[in-house]
Amino acid sequence: MTARTLEPFDPETVRPWRLGEGARGALLIHGFAGTPPELRLLGESLAAHGFRCYAPVLPGHGTTPHELERTRWEDWAECIGEAFDELARECTDVVVAGQSMGGALALNLAERDLRVRAVASLAAPIWLSGPLPPLLPLIKRVVRWHHAGDDVDLWHPGAVEELYSYGLRPTRSIDELRQLCAVVRGGLAQVRAPVLVIHGERDRSIDPRCAREIARRLIASEDVRLLMLPRSGHAISVDVDRDAVNAGILQWFERFAPASRAAAAAAG
């Protein structure tokens, strides 16, 4: 579901959520103009296997596009850092997964914080495609709103009903996303955590080549795996391959933050 107006969402539908009571933490980060429900299925999968999951709402999201317009990419990154700290106080190990811009923020967090045990990046951008992004510093001064449009790239079109995102996006905020992409791209070589990079080949929002470039730039990472999905569109977390994606992320996180490690840390 995409809000085509400036009216707010139902706060109960898009509020932050927590699942699970395990000693291992999982921070789940939604995408640009999106909300926590887009990662709920992943959270349920992780929580069922012993992860304490937390999906915050990024500043300016889950309310109205006017609120988004007032935020900067640094606000989004700061929110994620605080959410990670909260989980780290409760858990022995913390892993991070993010959809779209959430994946970019997860990679940025892993660059800045060596406590991140592992990352799953879903359709993360490290550049915005097309001729307009370089012009955004000018465009945002003369055009206030961008309409998301009705183009759906999902193999399973009905899955769009599981998404709650702004249909009107401030051009100023899109420029903040552009700046974040540049920061993340420049910092990938400093990421040391293992990273699972996933992208749908049908993605028309973020160029699938971003995934290959992310994997190529992760030269210091403990381990990197690239998974390209021929059927999936941009919203991997709700599209046709979501069960396989959730299982793959669980396996990845279990590998680098196993329950046995958490139990040994708790006992020690």
N, C-alpha and C positions, 0 to 999 in steps of 0.2 A: 504494500500500500504506500502511495506517495502523496504527500500533502501538496496540493496544487495552489494553495492560498497561503496567506500569512497567519492563518488561525493556528493556535497551539494544538499539539497532540493531547490525547487523554493521558495525563501524567501516570496513571496506573499501568498503562500499556507499555510505556517506554522507560519506566523507572529502572535504576540499577538493580541487579539481582545477584544473589549469592546462593550457591549450592554446595553441598558436601561438607564433611567435617574431618577430612583427612589431614595428615601431617605434612602433606605436600600441597603446595599452592599452585594455582593456575590463574593468571591474569588474562582476561579476554577483552580485546579492544575492538570496538566497532569502527566503521569507516566514516569517511567525510559525509556530512549531512545525514548520517545514519543514526541508529540507536541500538541498545543492547540486545533486543530480541533476535537480531540477525545471527547471533552466536549462541542462542539458547540451546539448540540441539547439541552442539559441541560440548557445552557446559554440562548437559545432562549425561553425555557419554563419559566425560572425564570424572564427574562426581561419582558415577556408579562404580568407578574403579579406584576410588580412594583419594581423589584430588579435591581440595577445598577451592572452589571456583568463585571468582569475583569479576563481574562485568560492570565497570563504572560508566557513567554518562560523561562524555567529554564536554568541556565548557562550550556553551552556545548551542549545544545539541539537545534534542528531545524537548524543546520549547517552541521557539519561533525563529524564522530566518533573521529577524531583527537582532535577536540575542547572538546568533552566530556571527553577525556582522561586527559585533563589538569585541570579538576575541581574536587572538593571534596564535600562530602555530606554537609559540613558546608556552602559551596557556595550556594547550593540549598536551604538550610534552611534560609540563610541570604536573598536571593532573595524573598522568600515567606514572610519573616518578613517585608521587605520594601514595597512589594505590599500591604500587609495588612494595613500598616501605611498609605499608599496613599488612600486606600478606607476609612479608618477610619476618615481621615480628611474631606471627602466628605459626609459621611453617618452617621446616628444616630446609627445604628446597622450593624454589619458585620458578615455574616455566611461564612463557608468554606466547600467546597466539593473537594474531590480528588480521582482520579482513580489510583489504584495500588500504586506505590511509592508516587504519589500525595496524596493518603489517609494517608500514613504514615507521610508525611510532614504536613498534616492538623492536625493530632493528636499531633505531636511534637509542632506545633504552639500553639495549645490549651493548652498544658502543660505549655508553656512559657508565654502565654499572656492571661490574664483573660478577656480581652475585647471580645474574640471570643464568639459569642452568641450561636452558635450551629455548629455541624460538621456532615457531611455525608461522610462516609468512604466507598469507593467502591473497593473491592478486594485488600485491603491493606495488605502488608506483614509485619510480625514482626519476621519472620525467612525465610531463603531460604532452600528449601528441597533438599535432596539427599546427597550423600557422599562427593561431591566436595566443597561446601561452606566453611567448616572448613579448607580446604587446600588452599583457595584462596590467603592468604598472601604469600604462596610459589609459587603457580601456576602463579600469575601475574608477577613474576620475569622471567619466562621462556616461557610463552605463552602470546602473546600480545592481540590476538583477539579471540572472541567467536562468532560463527555463530549462529544466532537465529534459523535457520531451517525453514521448511515449515509446521510444525505441527500447524493446526488451530483447536482450541477447541470451536469455536463459533457454536451455534446451527444454526445460519443464516450465512453461510460462506461468502456470498457476502458482509457482513458488514465489512470485513477486508479492503475493498477498501476505507473505511472512515478513516482508520488509516494511519498515516505517521510516521514511526519509523525506527530507524537504524536496518538493518539486521546484521551488524557487530558491536559488542559491546566490548569495551576494557575490558579485565579482571580486570584491575586496577579499573575501574569504577564499575564493578560488586562487587568488594570487598568493595568499598565505600558504595554501597547499603546494603551489609551485615552489615557493621558497623552502618549504619543508623537504620536498623531493630533492632539491639541490643539496641540502644539508645532509640528508641520509645518504645520497649517492657519494658524497665526499668522505663520509665516515665509515663506509662498509669495510674498508681494509683494516679497520681497528677492531672489528667485531671478533671476539674470540669464542663466543658460545657456539655450539652446534646449531645449524639452521636448516630447517626443512622449508624449501621454497616451492610453493604450489601455485599454478596458474591455469586458467581455462583457455583453451585455444580459440574459443568462440567469443572471448572478451572483446567488446567494442568500446568499453570505457577506458581501460588501461591496456596499452600495447603489451601483448604477451612477451615481447622481446625484453621487457623489463625484468622478467623472471630470470632469463638466461644471463642478463647483465649483472643482476644481483649475485647469482651463483659464481660468476666469473670474478667479481670483485672481492668476494669473501676469502681473501688469500690467507688470513690469519685464523680463520675459524677452525675449531677442533674437528668439525665434520660438516659436510654440506651435501644435501640431497636435493635434486631438482625433479619435480614431478609435474609433467604437463598433461592436462586432461582434454582430450579432443572434443568431448561433448559439452563441457561446461562453459557457461558464460562468466560474467564478472562476479556475481554473487555466489561464489563457490560453496559457501556455508549452507545455502538452501537449495542449490541446483541438483541436477539429476545424480551427480556423483557424491552427494553429501555423506552417505553412509560409509563409502570407501574413504573419503577424506577424513571423516571423524576417526575411523579405525586406524588410518595411517598416522594421524597426529597423536593418538593415544599410544601407539607403538613407539613413536619417536620419543615422546616424553617419558615413557616407561624405561626406555633404553638409557636415558641420561639422568633421570631422577627416579630410580627404582624404589619400590616400597621398602626393600631390604635396607637400602641406604638411609631412608628416613627413620626406620625402626632402630638402626644402629646409632644414629645421631641422637635420637630421643633417649635411648638407653644410656648413652655416654654422658 
